[in-house]
Each structure stands twice: as structure tokens, then as C-alpha cells.
Amino acid sequence: MSNIISVNNLQKTYGSFNAVKGISFSVRKGEIFGLLGPNGAGKSTTLEIMETLRSKTAGEVSIGGFDLDAQPENIKQIIGIQLQSSGFYMGLNLVEQIELFAGLYNVKVDAMALLDLVNLKDKAKAQVKELSGGQKQRFSICTTLINNPQVIFLDEPTTGLDPQARRNLWDLIKQIRDRGTTVIITTHYMDEAEILCDRVAIIESGNIIAIDTPDALIDNLLASGFQKSKESKQANLEDVFIHLTGQQLRS
Ligand SMILES: Nc1ncnc2c1ncn2[C@@H]1O[C@H](COP(=O)(O)OP(=O)(O)OP(=O)(O)O)[C@@H](O)[C@H]1O
């Protein structure tokens, strides 16, 4: 698989504080790539630099063959960025929001088809403030797709969602990947990363300390002699919750 993103020796300092300390990684076309790490590790900073929303201190970034320093406008054309609720316009319904963004991108979209993809067709005439948390997240992911991007960036997309809404969102993100879009995601949830991500980079204090498939990282840990102190059960409380509250998609 060819690389669609390449980051080389990326650094970011805020005053005298080194938030990102010279990280390098590549993202393959069509994969879901996770940036994992504790609070303050530098995930959002890295993501926002790639999204052209934040300046970098040093290093090179290329996306879709375009150089971040020389061709940021070309990069903007081929990426999709997730807006938070505050980025939406009051008083417009979902279809109108999509059409507004499409106008800004100067592209034509089938708003209903996009809403159908994220299972929000029945909310077409609703306003963002009338959506549940999970529906808001699905709509915000929907808006990343308006310009038919090659890469989308999702910053902690499932934070605050209930287990079913999270699983629905995972299915949606996989569906988007399966359509050929590369997905970069940050998350604090390791179960999410394990299920969703093709590869992950673990960032700590501005450095990448591991990068691989979740499977390979787990196998490496086991090969080092790691053992859990307690045998784990075949199901957990989340399985109980999902089983009791039903698997159907919430609307
Ligand atoms: N605008 C800023 N000015 C100064 N320091 C900043 C700024 N933005 C981020 N930082 C610092 O840079 C470090 C990395 O922040 P960043 O938001 O990238 O971390 P993160 O891994 O996304 O964390 P979280 O998981 O909490 O979102 C943190 O120590 C943060 O305090």
C-alpha cells in the first residue's frame, strides 16, 4: 500500500515548551491510523498541524503528494476536517448546513445521500442543537466528507458517547475507510483503537514510542513475558449493557 501522508522530524514548540519533539511517521492510503497517548502527549497538536490549522516549528509534512509549506491550499482541497458543534450555523437545518459548506468548497453534493450514509436522513430538517450526542458526532463526520476528501481527520470522535453510539460510529468510520478514504483518528480509548485502527502510533511527551498494528504491539508485549495477573472473563460489563439495551442503531 502506498503512503498518503508522510511526516518527517515534526517539531512544535510553544514558547520554550517542546510539545512535539521531532516525530516521523507515514500513513498508508486507505488505512485507519490512530494517534494514541495520554493527555498532553501532543496528539491534537500533530493532528492540527496536518490539518493546516496550526503552524509547525520544524519538520516536513506531505499529504497526497503536496508539501504543507509550499502547497497548503492543495492539501485543504483533499482533506476533511471535523467541525465541533460550535462551528455550525444556528438556524440552519442539516441539509442547509451541508449545502452551505458545499458552497464554500465550491462543490456539488447530494446532501440526502450524505445524511443517509451517516444514518441521519430522518433528521434532514432538524437543527444541530436538536441532535443527540451520537447524532451530532455522526453529522460532524458527515461534514468531513462534503468535499469528497482523500483523508479525514477525527479528533476523539467518540468521547462522551454511550457504548452503542460508539459502536455505531466505529461501523461508520470503517465504512468510510472501506470506500477508500484514509482516516486519521485520535483517541484515549484502547478498546476503540484495537477494534478500529489498522495501525497506531503511541505518543508520549511529544515522542512516538511505538508504531505498528494493534495485533503486533500486543504480540510484542506478550513475547516480552507480560502476563495479566487475573484471567479475564469472555465478556465484560459493556457486553452486558449492549446485550440488554439492544444492538439496533439509535436514531
Ligand atoms: N496553544 C498552546 N500554547 C501553549 N501550550 C500548548 C498550546 N496547545 C497545547 N499546548 C501544550 O502542548 C502539549 C500538547 O498538547 P496537545 O493538545 O497536543 O495534547 P494531546 O495529546 O492532544 O492531549 P489531550 O489528550 O489532552 O487532548 C500540552 O502540554 C499542552 O498543554
The ligand as an SDF file (V2000), in Angstrom:
LIG
                    3D

 31 33  0  0  0  0  0  0  0  0999 V2000
   -1.6290   26.9840   22.3210 N   0  0  0  0  0  0  0  0  0  0  0  0
   -0.8440   26.4090   23.2180 C   0  0  0  0  0  0  0  0  0  0  0  0
    0.0060   27.1270   23.9520 N   0  0  0  0  0  0  0  0  0  0  0  0
    0.8390   26.5550   24.8540 C   0  0  0  0  0  0  0  0  0  0  0  0
    0.8870   25.2310   25.1000 N   0  0  0  0  0  0  0  0  0  0  0  0
    0.0570   24.4550   24.3950 C   0  0  0  0  0  0  0  0  0  0  0  0
   -0.8530   25.0030   23.4330 C   0  0  0  0  0  0  0  0  0  0  0  0
   -1.5600   23.9710   22.8840 N   0  0  0  0  0  0  0  0  0  0  0  0
   -1.1070   22.8570   23.5030 C   0  0  0  0  0  0  0  0  0  0  0  0
   -0.1570   23.1320   24.3960 N   0  0  0  0  0  0  0  0  0  0  0  0
    0.5780   22.1690   25.2420 C   0  0  0  0  0  0  0  0  0  0  0  0
    1.2060   21.2310   24.3840 O   0  0  0  0  0  0  0  0  0  0  0  0
    1.1030   19.9060   24.9270 C   0  0  0  0  0  0  0  0  0  0  0  0
    0.4300   19.0040   23.9240 C   0  0  0  0  0  0  0  0  0  0  0  0
   -0.9460   19.4030   23.7890 O   0  0  0  0  0  0  0  0  0  0  0  0
   -1.9450   18.6220   22.8460 P   0  0  0  0  0  0  0  0  0  0  0  0
   -3.2550   19.3320   22.9310 O   0  0  0  0  0  0  0  0  0  0  0  0
   -1.3460   18.4430   21.5200 O   0  0  0  0  0  0  0  0  0  0  0  0
   -2.0180   17.2230   23.5900 O   0  0  0  0  0  0  0  0  0  0  0  0
   -3.0000   15.9890   23.3750 P   0  0  0  0  0  0  0  0  0  0  0  0
   -2.1420   14.7860   23.2760 O   0  0  0  0  0  0  0  0  0  0  0  0
   -3.9270   16.2600   22.2570 O   0  0  0  0  0  0  0  0  0  0  0  0
   -3.7860   15.9820   24.7500 O   0  0  0  0  0  0  0  0  0  0  0  0
   -5.3060   15.6010   25.1120 P   0  0  0  0  0  0  0  0  0  0  0  0
   -5.3580   14.1250   25.0560 O   0  0  0  0  0  0  0  0  0  0  0  0
   -5.4440   16.1160   26.4970 O   0  0  0  0  0  0  0  0  0  0  0  0
   -6.1900   16.2810   24.1150 O   0  0  0  0  0  0  0  0  0  0  0  0
    0.3570   20.0470   26.2450 C   0  0  0  0  0  0  0  0  0  0  0  0
    1.2950   20.0900   27.2970 O   0  0  0  0  0  0  0  0  0  0  0  0
   -0.3550   21.3820   26.1170 C   0  0  0  0  0  0  0  0  0  0  0  0
   -0.5120   21.9900   27.3710 O   0  0  0  0  0  0  0  0  0  0  0  0
  1  2  1  0
  2  3  1  0
  2  7  2  0
  3  4  2  0
  4  5  1  0
  5  6  2  0
  6  7  1  0
  6 10  1  0
  7  8  1  0
  8  9  2  0
  9 10  1  0
 10 11  1  0
 11 12  1  0
 11 30  1  0
 12 13  1  0
 13 14  1  0
 13 28  1  0
 14 15  1  0
 15 16  1  0
 16 17  2  0
 16 18  1  0
 16 19  1  0
 19 20  1  0
 20 21  2  0
 20 22  1  0
 20 23  1  0
 23 24  1  0
 24 25  2  0
 24 26  1  0
 24 27  1  0
 28 29  1  0
 28 30  1  0
 30 31  1  0
M  END
$$$$
